[in-house]
Amino acid sequence: MRTLILTCMGLAVAMGMPAHADEAAPFPFFAYCIDTHDTMKRSLVEQAGLIKELGFDGVGHLWLDNVKERLETLDAAGLKLFQITIRVNMASTEAPYEAKLKEVLPLLKDRNVQVCLLMEGVPPSDRQSDAVGVKIIRELSDLAKDSGTEIILYPHVNNWLERVEDAVHVARLVDRPNVGVMFNLCHWLKEDNEEGLKDLLKSALPWLRAVSINGADRAEEIKNGAGNWLQPLDSGSFDVAGLLDVLKELGYTGPVGLQCWGIEGDARDHLTRSMGAWKGFQKDGK
């Protein structure tokens, strides 16, 4: 898992959260990319059971296949679908995104799901592509509106929206209430130098609808080849708890996703480790 024509208070209410910060529960916490490298190859039913058992609030879903089954299995477990990630090919003038999206959006009606966009096909941070990108995103915004679905601009290394600043710039141009941005820790560490994190998040806050975290080493270590940017939450030298503190200080109340892409082995093992770290952050008042 925020609006920003909505205030932080309005956002909390819209997402079913308490209106007052001192009444708020910890950020909603979900896992995504949980099945991409899971050696156990769990079914969606098994994934939902594991996520429920470990204490997550729900999941994020990759691509547009099996969304109906994903919703059914999450509903049965009392969990929420927070996000669906899709690819957008800005170089395509005929079909920049899958037509299947039009079939999926009615399934998401009134579920407050976010559709995260990986904007591909043009160079990173290419401002000459702004008009093309804005046109596509506004079209997606219009398609998503009737279902109450949000469109989220997802900063990703080597994509058009490579940096948080890119996503904020484009969200401002798009200027739609159901379009926002996501802060992704691993991609930020890969592209930035860690300076000015609080100022960056503060500048993004009016559009910030979701945040992803994971265990990671410091940006300098990652850039010199000595660090790992994708780890379970209980490992790595970067201070994730400090990041959560900054988000709380700024008044962010949206969802936090656990990035699990590329983490090898049995998902139970690394998800258990990450949930242990997450609970430790809450216990320590982080």
Rosetta blueprint (number, residue, H / E / L):
1 M L
2 R L
3 T L
4 L L
5 I L
6 L L
7 T L
8 C H
9 M H
10 G H
11 L H
12 A H
13 V H
14 A H
15 M L
16 G L
17 M L
18 P L
19 A L
20 H L
21 A H
22 D H
23 E H
24 A L
25 A L
26 P L
27 F L
28 P L
29 F E
30 F E
31 A E
32 Y E
33 C L
34 I L
35 D L
36 T L
37 H L
38 D E
39 T L
40 M L
41 K L
42 R L
43 S L
44 L H
45 V H
46 E H
47 Q H
48 A H
49 G H
50 L H
51 I H
52 K H
53 E H
54 L H
55 G L
56 F L
57 D L
58 G E
59 V E
60 G E
61 H E
62 L E
63 W L
64 L L
65 D L
66 N L
67 V H
68 K H
69 E H
70 R H
71 L H
72 E H
73 T H
74 L H
75 D H
76 A H
77 A H
78 G L
79 L L
80 K E
81 L E
82 F E
83 Q E
84 I E
85 T E
86 I E
87 R E
88 V E
89 N E
90 M L
91 A L
92 S L
93 T L
94 E L
95 A L
96 P L
97 Y L
98 E L
99 A L
100 K L
101 L H
102 K H
103 E H
104 V H
105 L H
106 P H
107 L H
108 L H
109 K L
110 D L
111 R L
112 N L
113 V L
114 Q E
115 V E
116 C E
117 L E
118 L E
119 M E
120 E E
121 G L
122 V L
123 P L
124 P L
125 S L
126 D L
127 R H
128 Q H
129 S H
130 D H
131 A H
132 V H
133 G H
134 V H
135 K H
136 I H
137 I H
138 R H
139 E H
140 L H
141 S H
142 D H
143 L H
144 A H
145 K H
146 D L
147 S L
148 G L
149 T L
150 E E
151 I E
152 I E
153 L E
154 Y L
155 P L
156 H L
157 V L
158 N L
159 N L
160 W L
161 L L
162 E L
163 R L
164 V H
165 E H
166 D H
167 A H
168 V H
169 H H
170 V H
171 A H
172 R H
173 L H
174 V H
175 D L
176 R L
177 P L
178 N L
179 V E
180 G E
181 V E
182 M E
183 F E
184 N E
185 L H
186 C H
187 H H
188 W H
189 L H
190 K H
191 E H
192 D L
193 N L
194 E L
195 E L
196 G L
197 L H
198 K H
199 D H
200 L H
201 L H
202 K H
203 S H
204 A H
205 L H
206 P H
207 W H
208 L E
209 R E
210 A E
211 V E
212 S E
213 I E
214 N L
215 G E
216 A L
217 D L
218 R L
219 A H
220 E H
221 E H
222 I H
223 K H
224 N L
225 G L
226 A L
227 G L
228 N L
229 W L
230 L L
231 Q E
232 P L
233 L L
234 D L
235 S L
236 G L
237 S L
238 F L
239 D L
240 V H
241 A H
242 G H
243 L H
244 L H
245 D H
246 V H
247 L H
248 K H
249 E H
250 L H
251 G L
252 Y L
253 T L
254 G L
255 P L
256 V E
257 G E
258 L E
259 Q E
260 C L
261 W L
262 G L
263 I L
264 E L
265 G E
266 D L
267 A H
268 R H
269 D H
270 H H
271 L H
272 T H
273 R H
274 S H
275 M H
276 G H
277 A H
278 W H
279 K H
280 G H
281 F H
282 Q H
283 K H
284 D L
285 G L
286 K L
